[in-house]
Structure formats: structure tokens, C-alpha cells
Amino acid sequence: MNTVIDTIVIGGGQSGLAALHSLRERGRTAVLLEAGEQLAGSWPHYYDSLTLFSPARYSCLPGLAFGGDPEHYPHRDEVVAYLTRYARELTRDGAQIRTGARVVGVVAAAGGGFTVRLADGQRMSARSVIAATGSFARPWLPPLTGADTFTGQIRHAAGYRSPEPYAGRRVVVVGAGNSAVQIAVELAAHARVTLASRAPVRFVPQRPLGRDLHFWFRLTGFDRLPLRRTGDPVPAPVLDPGRYRRALAAGLPDRRPMFTRLTADQVEWADGTRERVDVVLLATGYRPNLDYLAGLGALDADGRPRHDRGLSTSHPGLGYLGLEWQRTPSSNTLRGVGADARHLVGRLTARLGTGRVPART
């Protein structure tokens, strides 16, 4: 408690690592705290077949290329290896990273700044804090009429790994975004699957005119547009090489409007028919995982951060990284979080009135 750190970064995934890189570029003393033992965020816990929707050339953090064919679409395990390598390079360069350091609370310090409390009872002081813990640990479960009487299983896609446990079962996947469609199509080869959503699935060609969509995003500047959304997330269009549209057209899976209720072991569809279902799998997104800030008063009643493009509107020196639509459409992606990190660190430095610290030599 006698040493005051410039910045404590909470979370060792893509957002936290990008923040640490930007802080070191500005010569600020920083410590990254990661609750787990691996520095790859939520990536090791995603489903086995997950593949990025952006090519390797657009899927890297500042200072380190992804590697391999720049036009290939990296698999989940490639991303884990890349983030592990990124953390290792930061450590070799002198960055302070602590694993097994779970933050359980952040409070405002009497003399300014923050006190960060760890699960082991340790306390640390910092002039600023960057919350970069993502949202995977807080899956959103929408209210479903009759859920309390349903005898089947209701699961969130956060717990989905592979289709084998669902073989031969009747499954309804709820959602219309990329993950919902990917999982439903994969499951349809092993089970009888319906994709249920409130609105039709919107498809976007992954490679229009022979170039990946993200090439056109960069060319037009779309990824850098200062666009933000408020309220509940809206499913993004599904980036499709053609496979997913063909699968839905063939009824593998079939797509239906959202069911109206659950009852006993059945779902009731919009036309009033009922059907026995074994599993309802919710691919309905996530909410920011920021419980450790609850006592600080920085969150609204729904647990969402009060912020302006990542900078807290309630507490000087508090920032966020990795929020969906935080500053641009790509804010919570590998391709976008680096730019957000530079933006946030610059604003934090200016707000704290420290000016630019000379960079390391």
C-alpha cells in the first residue's frame, strides 16, 4: 500500500494486454492482474470449432503480427497461442503481469486514485484503473415464459463446446448472430435443430468481390467510425462464405420465429403448436463482467458501466476496454481493441493531468 502504481489493468485477455502495451508505450508504470493462470482471456473456453470471422492480417494486437498466411481465418486455439505469445513478449520487455490475482473489489482512495482488493486479501494502490475483464463470465439469459416449469435443459452457449453431447436430441438454438448460426449449423449434423429468433437472420457475404469484408471496412473507414449503441445488443449480421445460408435454406437447421412459451417438456410456437424439446440453447450474448466495481458506484442499476467511449463519467481515472460498441463497431474485437486502448490511455493521461511521460529507452 506504500507504492502507488500509475495504472492497474484488471483482466489478462485481449483488452487487458492491449491496454498494457499502450501504457508502456507512454512510459507509465502499470501492473496487469489476471484472475486465472492463463493469459488468453475467454478464448480457451469458447466452443471447439470457433473460427475468427476476420483474417489473420486484421486480427492482431499492436506490436505483434499474427503469423502464418495473413489471409487465413485463425482457429480458436491459434488465438489462444497468439495471445499467450503476446503476453510473453510483454513480459520479456519488462511488463508486470500477475496471474492468479483475482480482483474482488475496487474503492476510491481517500487521497485520490483507487484501492484494489484481491481475493487473497492483498491491497494495491493506483492512480488509475482500467477494467478489461470482458463479458464471457456473465452470459445473458433472457426471460422465457414458462422456464420455471420446463423439464428439459436450458443452457447458454457459453457452456457449449462440441455437438457430440447433443447427438440424437431435439434442440432449439435461440439467437440470430454469428455464434447462434455457427452452433446451430454444426449441431444440425448430429441432432434435430431449430434456430429460433425474433427477427430473420441477416447474412453478409464474407468475401465480396473476392476480398474479405474487413478489407472493405478498412478501405472505407467503417471500422473506425465513432458509432456507439445503447441498450441491449442487437445481433450483428452473420458473415457467411455461403455455407450458412445454404444450410438454413436446406432446413439444416430450420429457422422459425421465436417460441412464445415453455411448458413442461415442450415449446409452444407462434402458431400455437407444441413440440417436445430436450434442450434450449441460448446464444443470446453477454453483459459486462464488472461485479468488482459494484461498491464503487460506477455502474448503473443493470450493472453496466457509466462511461463515454471507455472513460468513466463518474470516477476520474477509471476506464474500460473491450465493451461492445464502446467507441466503434470493432471495439470488442482483436482488430479494434488496440485502437481503443491507445485512445483510452491518452484520455486517462490527459484527465489525470500528468502529461506524457517520456517513453522508455
For each residue, the residues with C-beta under 8 A, 3 or more apart:
1: 115 123 124 125
2:
3: 125
4: 113 125 126 127
5: 8 29 30 31 124 125 126 127
6: 23 28 29 30 126 127 128
7: 23 28 29 30 31 126 127 128 129 130 348
8: 5 30 31 32 33 114 116 124 126 128 129 130
9: 16 19 20 23 30 31 32 33 129 130 132
10: 16 33 103 106 116 129 130 131 132 133 292
11: 15 16 32 33 34 41 131 132 133 134 322
12: 16 17 32 33 34 36 38 39 40 41 87 97 99
13: 16 17 39 40 41 42 43 83 132 133 134 322
14: 17 18 41 43 61 83 322 334 337
15: 11 18 19 41 132 134 321 322 332 337 341
16: 9 10 11 12 13 19 20 32 34 41 130 132 133 321
17: 12 13 14 20 21 32 39 61 83 86 87 90
18: 14 15 21 22 61 62 321 337 338 340 341
19: 9 15 16 22 23 30 32 130 132 321 341 344 345
20: 9 16 17 23 24 30 32 90 95 97
21: 17 18 24 25 61 62 63 90 338 341
22: 18 19 25 26 62 338 341 342 344 345
23: 6 7 9 19 20 26 28 30 345
24: 20 21 27 28 30 90 93 94 95 360
25: 21 22 342 345 359
26: 22 23 345 346 349 356 357 359
27: 24 356 357 358 359 360
28: 6 7 23 24 345 349 357
29: 5 6 7
30: 5 6 7 8 9 19 20 23 24 95 96
31: 5 7 8 9 96 97 98 124 126
32: 8 9 11 12 16 17 19 20 95 96 97 98
33: 8 9 10 11 12 98 101 102 103 116 118
34: 11 12 16 38 39 97 98 99 100 101
35: 100 101 102 103 119
36: 12 99 100
37: 99 100
38: 12 34 44 80 84 99
39: 12 13 17 34 83 84 87 97 99
40: 12 13 43 44 79 80 83 84 87
41: 11 12 13 14 15 16 83 134 136
42: 13 45 46 134 136 137
43: 13 14 40 46 76 79 80 83
44: 38 40 76 80
45: 42 136 158
46: 42 43 50 76
47: 50 76 157 160 161 162 182 183
48: 76 161 162
49: 76 162 182 186
50: 46 47 75 76 182
51: 73 74 75 76
52: 55 56 59 73 74 75 79 334
53: 73 178 206 239
54: 58 59 73 212 214 333 334 335
55: 52 58 59 70 71 72 73 212 214
56: 52 59 60 65 66 67 68 69 70 71 72 73 74
57: 60 66 70 71
58: 54 55 212 214 215 218 335
59: 52 54 55 56 66 74 79 333 334 335
60: 56 57 64 65 66 82 334 335
61: 14 17 18 21 64 86 334 337 338
62: 18 21 22 338 341 342
63: 21 89
64: 60 61 82 85 86 89
65: 56 60 70
66: 56 57 59 60 70 74 78 82
67: 56 82
68: 56 72 74 78
69: 56 72
70: 55 56 57 65 66
71: 55 56 57 212
72: 55 56 68 69
73: 51 52 53 54 55 56
74: 51 52 56 59 66 68 78 79 82
75: 50 51 52 78 79
76: 43 44 46 47 48 49 50 51 79 80
77: 80 81
78: 66 68 74 75 81 82
79: 40 43 52 59 74 75 76 82 83 334
80: 38 40 43 44 76 77 83 84
81: 77 78 84 85
82: 60 64 66 67 74 78 79 85 86
83: 13 14 17 39 40 41 43 79 80 86 87
84: 38 39 40 80 81 87 88
85: 64 81 82 88 89
86: 17 61 64 82 83 89 90
87: 12 17 39 40 83 84 90 91 97
88: 84 85 91 92
89: 63 64 85 86 92 93
90: 17 20 21 24 86 87 93 95 97
91: 87 88 94 95 97
92: 88 89
93: 24 89 90
94: 24 91 360
95: 20 24 30 32 90 91
96: 30 31 32
97: 12 20 31 32 34 39 87 90 91
98: 31 32 33 34 101
99: 12 34 36 37 38 39
100: 34 35 36 37
101: 33 34 35 98 118 120
102: 33 35 118 119
103: 10 33 35 106 116 117 118 119 292
104: 117 118 119 292
105: 116 117 292 295
106: 10 103 114 115 116 117 129 292 293 295 296
107: 114 115 117 295 296
108: 113 114 115 296 315
109: 112 113 114 115 125
110:
111:
112: 109 127 317
113: 4 108 109 125 126 127 128 317
114: 8 106 107 108 109 125 126 127 128 129 296 317 318
115: 1 106 107 108 109 123 124 125
116: 8 10 33 103 105 106 123 124 125 126 129
117: 103 104 105 106 107 121 122 123
118: 33 101 102 103 104 121 122 123 124
119: 35 102 103 104
120: 101
121: 117 118
122: 117 118
123: 1 115 116 117 118
124: 1 5 8 31 115 116 118
125: 1 3 4 5 109 113 114 115 116
126: 4 5 6 7 8 31 113 114 116 129
127: 4 5 6 7 112 113 114 317 352
128: 6 7 8 113 114 317 318 319 348 352
129: 7 8 9 10 106 114 116 126 317 318 319
130: 7 8 9 10 16 19 319 320 321 344 348
131: 10 11 290 292 293 305 318 319 320 321
132: 9 10 11 13 15 16 19 320 321 322
133: 10 11 13 16 137 288 289 290 292 322
134: 11 13 15 41 42 137 286 288 289 322 332
135: 138 286 287 288 289 322 324 332
136: 41 42 45 139 158 286 289
137: 42 133 134 289
138: 135 286 287 288 289 303
139: 136 156 157 158 282 284 285 286
140: 156 284 285 286 287
141: 154 156 282 284
142: 174 282 284
143: 147
144: 147 150 154 261 262 280
145: 260 261 262
146: 149 150 261 262 263 268
147: 143 144 150 154 262
148:
149: 146 262 263 264
150: 144 146 147 154 262 263 264 265 280
151: 264 265
152: 262 265 277 278 279 280
153: 278 279 280
154: 141 144 147 150 279 280 282
155: 159 160 279 280 281 282
156: 139 140 141 159 281 282 283 284
157: 47 139 160 173 175 179 180 183 281 282 283 284
158: 45 136 139 286
159: 155 156
160: 47 155 157 183 281
161: 47 48
162: 47 48 49 165
163: 166 167 186 187 189 190 191
164: 167 190
165: 162
166: 163 169 171 187 190 191 279
167: 163 164 190 191
168: 190 191
169: 166 191 192 278 279
170: 191 192 275 276 277 278 279
171: 166 187 191 192 193 194 277 278 279 280 281
172: 193 194 195 196 259 267 277 279 280 281
173: 157 180 183 184 187 193 194 195 196 253 281 283
174: 142 180 196 197 258 280 281 282 283 284
175: 157 179 180 181 195 197 235 282 283 284 285
176: 180 181 195 197 198 199 200 201 202 235 238
177: 180 181 235 236 238 283 285
178: 53 181 182 236 238 239
179: 157 175 182 183 283
180: 157 173 174 175 176 177 183 184 195 197 235 283
181: 175 176 177 178 184 185 195 201 238 240 244 248
182: 47 49 50 178 179 185 186 244
183: 47 157 160 173 179 180 186 187 281 283
184: 173 180 181 187 188 193 195 253 283
185: 181 182 188 189 243 244 247 248 252 253
186: 49 163 182 183 189 190
187: 163 166 171 173 183 184 190 191 193 253 281
188: 184 185 191 192 193 247 252 253
189: 163 185 186 252
190: 163 164 166 167 168 186 187
191: 163 166 167 168 169 170 171 187 188
192: 169 170 171 188
193: 171 172 173 184 187 188 252 253 254
194: 171 172 173 253 254 255 256
195: 172 173 175 176 180 181 184 201 248 253 254 255 256
196: 172 173 174 255 256 257 258 259
197: 174 175 176 180 200 201 235 255 257 258
198: 176 257 258
199: 176 202 235
200: 176 197 255
201: 176 181 195 197 238 248 255
202: 176 199 235 237 238
203: 237 238 240 244 245
204: 213 237 238 239 240
205: 208 213 240 241 242
206: 53 212 213 239 240 241
207: 210 211 212 213 241
208: 205 211 213 216
209:
210: 207
211: 207 208 215 216
212: 54 55 58 71 206 207 215 216
213: 204 205 206 207 208 216 217 239
214: 54 55 58 217 218 223 335
215: 58 211 212 218 219
216: 208 211 212 213 219 220 222
217: 213 214 220 221 222 223 330
218: 58 214 215 221 223
219: 215 216
220: 216 217
221: 217 218 224 225
222: 216 217 225 329
223: 214 217 218 328 329 330 335 336
224: 221 328 339
225: 221 222 328 329
226: 309 327 328
227: 325 328 329
228: 309 325 326 327
229: 233 234 324 325
230:
231:
232:
233: 229 285 324 325
234: 229
235: 175 176 177 180 197 199 202 285
236: 177 178
237: 202 203 204
238: 176 177 178 181 201 202 203 204 244
239: 53 178 204 206 213
240: 181 203 204 205 206 243 244 245
241: 205 206 207 244
242: 205 245 246
243: 185 240 246 247
244: 181 182 185 203 238 240 241 247 248
245: 203 240 242 248 249
246: 242 243 249 250
247: 185 188 243 244 250 252 253
248: 181 185 195 201 244 245 251 252 253 254 255
249: 245 246
250: 246 247
251: 248 254
252: 185 188 189 193 247 248
253: 173 184 185 187 188 193 194 195 247 248
254: 193 194 195 248 251
255: 194 195 196 197 200 201 248
256: 194 195 196 259 269 270
257: 196 197 198 269 270
258: 174 196 197 198 270
259: 172 196 256 262 267 268 269 270
260: 145 268 269 270
261: 144 145 146 267 268
262: 144 145 146 147 149 150 152 259 266 267 268 280
263: 146 149 150 266 267 268 274
264: 149 150 151
265: 150 151 152 276 277
266: 262 263 274 275 276 277
267: 172 259 261 262 263 274 275 277 280
268: 146 259 260 261 262 263 272 273 274
269: 256 257 259 260 272 273 274 275
270: 256 257 258 259 260
271:
272: 268 269
273: 268 269
274: 263 266 267 268 269
275: 170 266 267 269
276: 170 265 266
277: 152 170 171 172 265 266 267 280
278: 152 153 169 170 171
279: 152 153 154 155 166 169 170 171 172
280: 144 150 152 153 154 155 171 172 174 262 267 277
281: 155 156 157 160 171 172 173 174 183 187
282: 139 141 142 154 155 156 157 174 175
283: 156 157 173 174 175 177 179 180 183 184
284: 139 140 141 142 156 157 174 175
285: 139 140 175 177 233 235
286: 134 135 136 138 139 140 158 289
287: 135 138 140 302 303 304
288: 133 134 135 138 303 304 305 320 323
289: 133 134 135 136 137 138 286
290: 131 133 293 294 298 299 303 305 320
291: 294 303
292: 10 103 104 105 106 131 133
293: 106 131 290 296 298 299 305 318
294: 290 291 299 303
295: 105 106 107
296: 106 107 108 114 293 299 315 318
297: 314 315
298: 290 293 305 306 312 314 315 318
299: 290 293 294 296 302 303 304 305 306
300: 303 304 305 306
301:
302: 287 299
303: 138 287 288 290 291 294 299 300
304: 287 288 299 300
305: 131 288 290 293 298 299 300 312 320 323
306: 298 299 300 312 313 314
307: 310 311 312 313 319 320 323 326
308: 311 313
309: 226 228 326 327 343 344 347
310: 307 319 320 321 323 326 327 340 343 344 347
311: 307 308 318 319 320 344 347 348 351
312: 298 305 306 307 315 316 317 318 319 320
313: 306 307 308
314: 297 298 306 318
315: 108 296 297 298 312 318
316: 312 351 352
317: 112 113 114 127 128 129 312 348 351 352
318: 114 128 129 131 293 296 298 311 312 314 315
319: 128 129 130 131 307 310 311 312 344 345 347 348
320: 130 131 132 288 290 305 307 310 311 312 323 326 344
321: 15 16 18 19 130 131 132 310 326 337 340 341 344
322: 11 13 14 15 132 133 134 135 326 331 332 337 340
323: 288 305 307 310 320 326 331 332
324: 135 229 233 331 332
325: 227 228 229 233 328 329 331 332
326: 228 307 309 310 320 321 322 323 331 332 340
327: 226 228 309 310 331 340 343
328: 223 224 225 226 227 325 331 336 339 340
329: 222 223 225 227 325 336
330: 217 223 333 335 336 337
331: 322 323 324 325 326 327 328 336 337 340
332: 15 134 135 322 323 324 325 326 336 337
333: 54 59 330 336 337
334: 14 52 54 59 60 61 79 337
335: 54 58 59 60 214 223 330
336: 223 328 329 330 331 332 333 339 340
337: 14 15 18 61 321 322 330 331 332 333 334 340 341
338: 18 21 22 61 62 341 342
339: 224 328 336 342 343
340: 18 310 321 322 326 327 328 331 336 337 343 344
341: 15 18 19 21 22 62 321 337 338 344 345
342: 22 25 62 338 339 345 346
343: 309 310 327 339 340 346 347
344: 19 22 130 309 310 311 319 320 321 340 341 347 348
345: 19 22 23 25 26 28 319 341 342 348 349
346: 26 342 343 349 350
347: 309 310 311 319 343 344 350 351
348: 7 128 130 311 317 319 344 345 351 352
349: 26 28 345 346 352 354 355 356 357
350: 346 347 353
351: 311 316 317 347 348
352: 127 128 316 317 348 349
353: 350
354: 349 357
355: 349
356: 26 27 349
357: 26 27 28 349 354
358: 27
359: 25 26 27
360: 24 27 94
361:
